[in-house]
Amino acid sequence: MIHDENHREERGSIPAGDSVPADIRFLNAEVFNPFTGEWQDTGFAVRDGLIVGPGQYRARREVDLKGNRVVPGLIDAHVHIESSLLSPPEFARLVSVHGTTTVIADPHEIANVLGSEGIDFMLHWRGRIPLDLFIMLPSCVPATPLDTGGAVLNARDLAHYSGREGVLGLGEVMNVPGVLSGDPDVMDKIHLFRIVDGHAPLLSGPDLDQYIAAGIQSDHECMSLGEAEEKLEKGMYLFIREGSTEKNIREIIPLVSWKNVSRCSFATDDRHADLLLAEGHIDDCIRKAVGSGLEREIALRMATLSPAERFSLHDRGALSPGRRADFCVICEGNEFRVEKTFRGGELVVPDQRIPCPPIEGRFRCRTPDIADIHLDGQGPALVIGLVPRQIMTNRLSLDVDSTKIPDLDRDILKVVVCSRYEKAKVATGLVHGFGITLGAIAGSVSHDSHNIVATGSGDADIIRAISLVIRNSGGLAVVSGDESTVLPLECAGLMSVRPYEEVGELLGRLNRHARQIGGIEDSFMYLSFLALSVIPQLRITEHGLFDVERFSSVPVFSAEDFAPAGERGITPGEGGQKR
C-alpha cells in the first residue's frame, strides 16, 4: 500500500515573538473565525505569505481595511475545471474574483481524452495561476469498462503520481459495480491513497455500507435529504453541489448544522463559464445556502475550514497563526459579495492574463451520414427522460413509431453519439425533454469519454451540427436553417483558450440560439451528461442505449421488461424541463 504523504502542505517557519518585522499588517478588520463561528474585531500580520498572528505586530507595510468583514479564502471541495469550458488560467482568473483561493480538482474529463498527458497538463498550471490547484487523480478512465474513450488508466498508471506535489488522493470512484464486486483494479486504485472521494448516486442500505467499507469517504451526488442523511450518518463527508444543472443546495442544506458542519462542504462540480460570470462560484453557494435558511456563519465554515480539514490542508481554511494569508474582503450589506481577494497577503489582480496554448483533442472520426443515424422500429421503446435541475434521467417506456420521429407533440427526438476516436462507431437513441422544434445542437463535451453527442428535430440538422464540431476539432454548435453558432474548444475539445469574457459572450450567443429553436435552459449541460454511463437511469454511449441500473446495453425497441402500456407513459409537456 502506498500512502500519499504529499497532502501535507509545507508550512513556513514563523520567527518567535516580534523579533522580525512582518511584511504586512492589516488593520481594522472584522475577521470571521471558522473555529468558533464568531466575528472578531482585530488586525493581523503576514510574513512570507503566512499569518503571524492577530493584534499588534511591527510591519514594513500597513493596509487599513476600514472595518470591512474578512473571510478566509473560499475552497471548492470538488470541481472539474474542464466543465467551465475555460483553460486553467482563465478559470483561475475568473473564480479568484469571487473569493476562491483553493480548488480540489478532478481532471477526469481531460484524462479520458488524453490519459496521463491530460493529468500532466493540469499539474503544469500549479504555481502558475492565481489559485491553489490540488488534484484528485481520476479513478475511472474510462468511466466504465464498457466505455471507449481516448485512454485507459490503471492502478499502475496512477501509482506514478503518488507523492507528487499537489496530488491529494483518488478522485470520485464512479464504478460502483466494480467496488461492490471487488474488481481487482478498482480496489488497487482505492488502496493506493489515504484520501478517496466517492460518487454513489442513490446508493443505499447494505450496498452503501460495502461501498464505504471499501475505503471511500465522501460523496457529492446526493439529490435528496434522505440520501444525504444516510450517507452522513454512515460517516461520509458530504460535498453539497450547486453546478449548472446539478442543483442540490435547496434540497440538502436543511440537514446542515453546527453539529455536523465539519463533515459538510460546498462543491460546484460542473459549472459553465456563463454561470460563473453571472452568479459566481463558491460565493454563490454561500448566498444560495443562506437564502435557503442556513445560518450565515455555518455556510462560511462550509466554504473554508470544512474542506481544508477534509483534505488535511491544515495550512489554510482559517486566518490563524502559521496558515496561509488567503482571504477575501466582503462588501457592505447583508448579502455575501466579494470586494477583493488576497492570496498570501497580496491582492489578486484579475486583469493579468496568462496565455494557454491549444492541446490536440484526438478527433479521428468522420461526419456520419443519414444511414448511420437511422433508427428502425415500432412499438414499445425506451426513451431517455431529462429531469429538471438534475443530471440523472428517467427511464421512460413509450409507444414509438420511428418513421414519425421527431415526435414534436410529445417532445421525443433522436439523440446521436459518435466516437471521436474511431470512425465507425455511431449510436442512435431517443430522448424526451429538450424541447427543440427546429434545428439541432451538438458538442464534444460528453462526460466522461467525450465523444460527440447531438440531438435535434431532423437528421440533416443533427449531422450538420456534428460536422461543425468535427470541423473545429471540438466545440459546441447550434444550427437552424442557414444559421449556425459555434464555440470552438481548442484544448482537447473541452476548453477554450480564449479569455473568459469572450467565452461567456459566445456561450450566451449559443444559449440564445438554442432557446430560439425551442431548447431548454442549459441545453448543452444536459446534453453533455447523456452519455455518462454511471448516472441512473438511461444513457446512450457510442455502443448504444445503456441501462445504468442493469449496467448493460439494452435495445431501443423491445417489449421485454417494459412496464404495461401507459404506466410509464407521458403526455405532451410532462416529464421534461421547464421552458
Residue pairs with C-beta under 8 A, 6 or more apart in sequence:
1 191
1 192
2 159
2 162
2 163
2 192
2 193
3 193
3 194
4 162
4 163
4 167
4 168
4 169
4 192
4 193
4 194
4 195
5 163
6 163
6 164
6 165
6 166
6 167
6 168
7 168
7 169
7 194
7 195
7 311
7 312
7 313
8 312
8 314
9 313
9 314
9 315
9 316
10 315
11 50
11 314
11 315
11 322
11 323
12 47
12 48
12 49
12 50
12 322
14 47
14 50
14 52
14 321
14 322
15 47
18 57
18 58
20 47
21 57
21 58
21 59
21 60
22 45
22 46
22 47
22 52
22 57
22 58
22 59
22 60
23 46
23 47
23 48
23 59
23 60
23 61
23 345
24 45
24 46
24 59
24 60
24 61
24 62
24 63
24 345
25 43
25 44
25 45
25 46
25 57
25 58
25 59
25 61
25 62
25 63
26 43
26 44
26 45
26 46
26 62
26 63
26 65
26 70
26 345
27 43
27 62
27 63
27 64
27 65
28 43
28 64
28 65
28 66
28 67
29 41
29 42
29 43
29 44
29 65
29 67
29 68
29 69
29 70
30 39
30 40
30 41
30 67
30 68
30 69
30 70
31 39
31 40
31 41
31 42
31 44
31 54
31 69
31 70
31 319
32 38
32 39
32 69
32 70
32 71
32 72
32 297
32 300
32 304
33 39
33 40
33 318
33 319
33 320
34 72
34 300
34 301
34 304
34 305
34 306
34 317
34 318
35 305
35 318
35 320
37 258
37 297
37 298
37 301
38 297
39 69
40 54
42 54
42 55
43 54
43 55
43 56
43 65
44 51
44 52
44 53
44 54
44 55
44 319
44 325
45 51
45 52
45 53
45 57
45 59
46 52
46 325
46 344
46 345
49 324
49 325
49 343
49 344
49 345
49 346
50 322
50 323
50 324
50 325
50 344
51 319
51 320
51 321
51 322
51 323
51 324
51 325
52 321
53 321
65 329
68 329
68 330
68 332
68 339
69 329
69 330
70 319
70 327
70 328
70 329
70 330
71 99
71 300
71 303
71 304
71 327
71 328
71 330
72 304
72 305
72 316
72 317
72 318
72 319
72 326
72 327
73 99
73 100
73 101
73 102
73 304
73 316
73 324
73 326
73 327
73 328
73 341
73 342
73 343
74 98
74 99
74 100
74 101
74 102
74 281
74 282
74 283
74 286
74 303
74 304
74 328
75 100
75 101
75 102
75 103
75 104
75 265
75 282
75 303
75 304
75 307
75 308
75 313
75 316
75 317
76 95
76 100
76 102
76 103
76 104
76 266
76 267
76 268
76 281
76 282
76 307
77 104
77 218
77 220
77 239
77 265
77 266
77 267
77 306
77 307
77 310
77 311
78 104
78 106
78 136
78 172
78 197
78 218
78 220
78 239
78 241
78 267
78 268
78 269
79 103
79 104
79 105
79 106
79 267
79 268
79 269
79 271
80 105
80 106
80 107
80 108
80 109
80 269
80 270
81 88
81 91
81 103
81 105
81 107
81 122
81 495
82 107
82 109
82 110
82 445
82 492
82 494
82 495
83 109
83 243
83 244
83 269
83 270
83 271
83 272
83 445
83 528
84 91
84 94
84 271
84 272
84 273
84 276
84 495
85 272
85 273
85 445
85 476
85 487
85 489
85 494
85 495
85 496
85 503
85 507
86 94
86 273
86 495
86 496
86 500
86 503
87 356
87 491
87 495
87 496
87 497
88 122
88 125
88 129
88 133
88 356
89 125
89 128
89 129
89 353
89 354
89 355
89 356
90 353
90 356
90 496
90 498
90 499
90 500
90 503
91 131
91 500
92 125
92 129
92 130
92 131
92 133
93 129
93 130
93 350
93 352
93 353
93 354
93 500
94 273
94 276
94 277
94 281
94 350
94 500
95 103
95 131
95 276
95 281
95 282
96 130
96 131
96 341
96 343
96 348
96 350
97 338
97 341
97 348
97 350
98 276
98 280
98 281
98 282
98 283
98 284
98 338
98 341
99 281
99 282
99 283
99 328
99 338
99 341
100 131
100 281
100 282
100 283
100 341
101 131
101 132
101 316
101 324
101 326
101 327
101 328
101 341
101 343
102 131
102 132
102 134
102 307
102 308
102 313
102 316
102 326
103 131
103 132
103 133
103 134
104 134
104 136
104 168
104 307
104 311
105 122
105 133
105 134
105 135
105 136
106 135
106 136
106 137
106 138
106 171
106 172
106 197
107 118
107 119
107 121
107 122
107 135
107 138
108 138
108 139
108 140
108 141
108 171
108 172
108 448
109 118
109 445
109 447
109 448
109 450
109 494
110 118
110 119
110 121
110 122
110 491
110 492
110 494
110 495
111 118
111 119
111 138
111 141
111 151
111 153
112 118
112 138
112 141
112 142
112 143
112 149
112 150
112 151
112 448
112 449
112 450
113 149
113 150
113 151
113 361
113 362
113 450
113 492
113 493
113 494
114 121
114 150
114 151
114 359
114 362
114 492
115 141
115 150
115 151
115 152
115 153
115 157
116 151
116 153
116 157
116 160
118 151
118 492
119 135
119 137
119 138
119 161
121 359
122 133
122 135
123 135
123 164
123 166
123 167
125 133
126 133
126 165
126 166
128 354
129 354
130 343
130 348
130 349
130 350
130 352
131 343
132 316
132 326
132 343
133 166
134 166
134 167
134 168
134 311
134 313
135 161
135 166
135 167
135 168
136 167
136 168
136 169
136 170
136 171
136 172
136 195
136 197
137 158
137 161
137 167
137 169
137 170
137 171
137 193
138 153
138 171
139 158
139 170
139 171
139 172
139 173
139 174
139 175
139 186
139 189
139 190
139 196
140 172
140 173
140 174
140 175
140 448
140 534
141 149
141 151
141 152
141 153
141 448
142 148
142 149
142 151
142 152
142 448
142 449
143 149
143 174
143 175
143 447
143 448
143 449
143 532
143 533
143 534
144 174
144 175
144 533
144 534
144 551
145 175
145 178
146 533
146 541
146 543
146 546
146 551
146 553
147 448
147 449
147 533
147 541
148 419
148 421
148 422
148 425
148 449
148 451
148 541
148 542
148 543
149 421
149 448
149 449
149 450
149 451
150 362
150 420
150 421
150 449
150 450
154 185
154 188
154 189
155 185
155 188
155 189
155 192
158 170
158 189
158 192
159 192
161 167
162 192
162 193
168 195
168 311
168 312
169 193
169 194
169 195
169 196
169 197
169 311
170 189
170 190
170 192
170 193
170 195
170 196
170 197
171 197
172 197
172 198
172 199
172 220
173 179
173 186
173 189
173 190
173 196
173 197
173 198
173 199
173 216
174 199
174 448
174 534
175 183
175 186
175 534
176 199
176 200
176 203
176 207
176 211
176 534
177 183
177 551
178 185
178 186
179 186
179 187
179 190
179 210
179 211
179 214
179 216
180 207
180 210
180 211
187 214
190 196
190 214
190 215
190 216
191 215
195 217
195 311
195 312
196 215
196 216
196 217
196 218
197 216
197 217
197 218
197 219
197 220
198 211
198 216
198 217
198 218
198 219
198 220
198 221
198 236
199 219
199 220
199 221
199 534
200 208
200 211
200 216
200 219
200 221
200 231
201 221
201 222
201 223
201 392
201 535
201 536
202 223
202 227
202 392
202 536
203 211
204 227
204 230
208 230
208 231
208 234
209 234
212 234
212 235
212 236
216 236
217 235
217 236
217 237
218 236
218 237
218 238
218 239
218 310
219 231
219 236
219 237
219 238
219 239
220 238
220 239
220 240
220 241
220 267
220 269
221 241
222 228
222 231
222 238
222 240
222 241
222 248
222 252
223 248
223 251
223 390
223 392
224 251
224 252
225 251
225 252
225 254
225 255
228 238
228 240
228 252
228 255
229 255
231 238
232 238
232 255
232 260
232 263
232 264
236 263
237 263
237 264
237 265
237 310
238 252
238 255
238 263
238 264
238 265
239 265
239 266
239 267
240 248
240 249
240 252
240 253
240 256
240 264
240 265
240 266
240 267
240 285
240 289
240 302
241 247
241 248
241 249
241 266
241 267
241 268
241 269
242 248
242 249
242 266
242 267
242 268
242 271
242 284
242 285
242 288
243 268
243 269
243 270
243 271
243 525
244 270
244 271
244 272
244 275
244 522
244 525
245 270
245 389
245 390
245 391
245 522
245 525
245 526
245 529
246 269
246 270
246 389
246 390
246 391
247 389
247 390
249 285
249 288
249 289
249 292
250 288
250 292
253 289
253 292
253 293
253 294
254 292
254 293
255 264
256 264
256 289
256 294
256 298
256 302
257 298
258 295
258 298
261 298
261 301
261 302
261 306
262 301
262 305
262 306
262 309
263 306
263 310
264 302
264 306
265 302
265 303
265 306
265 307
265 310
266 282
266 285
266 286
266 289
266 302
266 303
266 307
268 281
268 282
268 285
270 447
270 525
270 528
271 281
272 507
272 522
272 524
272 525
273 500
273 503
273 504
273 507
274 504
274 507
274 508
274 511
276 500
276 504
277 500
277 501
277 504
280 287
282 303
283 336
283 337
283 338
285 299
285 303
286 296
286 299
286 300
286 302
286 303
286 336
287 335
287 336
289 299
289 302
290 296
290 299
290 336
296 336
299 336
304 317
304 318
305 317
305 318
306 317
307 313
307 317
308 314
308 316
308 317
308 318
309 317
314 323
315 322
315 323
315 324
316 323
316 324
316 326
317 323
319 325
319 327
324 343
324 344
325 342
325 343
325 344
325 345
326 342
326 343
326 344
327 341
327 342
328 338
328 339
328 340
328 341
328 342
329 338
329 339
329 340
329 341
329 342
330 336
330 337
330 338
330 339
331 337
331 338
331 339
340 347
340 348
341 347
341 348
342 348
353 499
355 497
356 491
356 497
357 497
358 490
358 491
358 497
359 490
359 491
359 492
360 473
360 492
361 420
361 444
361 473
361 474
361 489
361 491
361 492
361 493
361 494
362 420
362 421
362 492
362 493
363 420
363 444
363 470
363 473
363 474
363 493
364 420
364 421
364 422
364 423
365 418
365 419
365 420
365 421
365 422
365 423
365 452
365 470
366 423
366 470
367 463
367 466
367 467
367 470
368 416
368 418
368 426
368 463
368 466
369 463
370 459
370 460
370 463
372 418
372 426
373 414
373 416
373 426
373 428
373 459
373 462
373 463
374 428
375 402
375 405
375 414
375 428
375 429
375 430
375 556
376 402
377 400
377 402
377 556
377 557
378 400
378 401
378 402
378 403
378 557
379 399
379 400
379 557
379 559
380 397
380 398
380 399
380 400
380 557
380 558
380 559
380 562
380 565
381 397
381 398
381 399
381 400
381 430
381 556
381 557
382 395
382 396
382 397
382 429
382 430
382 538
382 545
382 547
382 554
382 555
382 556
382 558
382 562
383 396
383 397
383 398
383 400
383 412
383 429
383 430
383 431
383 432
383 538
384 393
384 394
384 395
384 396
384 415
384 429
384 430
384 431
384 432
384 530
384 538
384 539
384 540
384 545
385 393
385 394
385 395
385 396
385 431
385 432
385 433
385 538
385 570
385 575
385 576
386 393
386 394
386 431
386 432
386 433
386 434
386 520
386 526
386 576
386 577
387 393
387 394
387 433
388 576
388 577
388 578
391 526
391 529
391 532
391 535
392 535
392 536
392 537
393 530
393 535
393 536
393 537
393 538
393 539
394 537
394 538
394 575
395 537
395 538
395 547
395 549
395 568
396 432
396 538
396 568
396 569
396 570
396 575
397 562
397 563
397 567
397 568
397 569
398 410
398 412
398 432
398 568
398 569
398 570
399 565
399 569
400 407
400 412
400 430
400 557
402 557
405 412
405 413
405 414
405 430
406 412
406 413
406 414
406 456
406 457
406 458
407 413
408 437
408 457
409 572
410 432
410 570
410 571
410 572
411 432
411 433
411 434
411 435
411 572
411 573
411 576
412 430
412 431
412 432
413 430
413 431
413 432
413 434
413 436
413 455
413 456
413 457
414 428
414 429
414 430
414 431
414 455
414 456
414 459
414 462
415 428
415 429
415 430
415 431
415 453
415 454
415 455
415 530
415 540
416 426
416 427
416 428
416 453
416 454
416 455
416 462
416 466
417 426
417 427
417 446
417 451
417 452
417 453
417 530
417 531
417 540
417 541
417 542
418 425
418 426
418 427
418 451
418 452
418 466
418 542
419 425
419 426
419 451
419 452
419 542
420 444
420 450
420 451
420 452
420 493
421 451
422 542
425 451
425 542
425 543
426 542
427 540
427 541
427 542
427 543
427 544
427 545
428 556
429 540
429 544
429 545
429 556
430 556
431 455
431 530
431 540
432 570
432 575
432 576
433 520
433 526
433 575
433 576
433 577
434 441
434 455
434 518
434 519
434 520
434 523
434 526
434 527
434 576
434 577
435 518
435 519
435 520
435 576
435 577
435 579
436 455
436 456
436 457
436 514
436 517
436 518
436 519
436 523
437 457
437 517
437 518
438 457
438 480
438 481
438 517
438 518
439 456
439 457
439 461
439 478
439 479
439 480
439 481
439 517
440 454
440 455
440 456
440 457
440 458
440 461
440 462
440 464
440 465
440 478
440 479
440 480
440 517
441 454
441 455
441 456
441 465
441 476
441 477
441 478
441 479
441 514
441 517
441 519
441 523
441 524
441 527
442 452
442 453
442 454
442 455
442 456
442 462
442 465
442 466
442 468
442 469
442 476
442 477
442 527
443 452
443 453
443 454
443 469
443 475
443 476
443 477
443 524
443 527
443 528
444 450
444 451
444 452
444 469
444 474
444 475
444 476
444 489
444 493
444 494
445 476
445 489
445 493
445 494
445 524
445 528
446 452
446 453
446 527
446 528
446 530
446 531
447 528
447 529
447 531
447 532
448 532
448 534
449 531
449 541
449 542
450 492
450 493
450 494
451 531
451 541
451 542
452 466
452 469
452 470
453 527
453 528
453 530
453 531
453 540
454 462
454 465
454 466
454 469
454 527
455 462
455 527
455 530
456 462
456 465
456 479
457 517
457 518
461 479
461 480
464 479
464 484
465 477
465 478
465 479
468 475
468 477
468 479
468 484
468 486
469 475
469 476
469 477
469 486
472 486
472 488
472 489
473 488
473 490
473 493
474 488
474 489
474 490
474 492
474 493
474 494
475 486
475 487
475 488
475 489
475 493
476 486
476 487
476 489
476 507
476 510
476 524
477 484
477 485
477 486
477 487
478 484
478 485
478 486
478 510
478 513
478 514
478 517
478 519
480 513
480 516
480 517
483 513
485 506
485 509
485 510
485 513
486 510
487 496
487 503
487 506
487 507
487 510
488 496
489 495
489 496
490 496
490 497
491 497
496 502
496 503
496 506
498 506
510 524
511 521
511 522
511 523
511 524
514 523
514 524
515 521
518 579
520 526
520 576
520 577
520 578
520 579
521 577
521 578
526 577
529 535
530 539
530 540
531 539
531 540
531 541
531 542
532 539
533 539
533 541
533 546
533 548
534 548
535 548
536 548
536 549
537 547
537 548
537 549
538 545
538 546
538 547
538 548
539 545
539 546
539 548
540 546
543 553
544 553
544 554
544 555
544 556
545 553
545 554
545 555
545 556
546 552
546 553
546 554
547 553
547 554
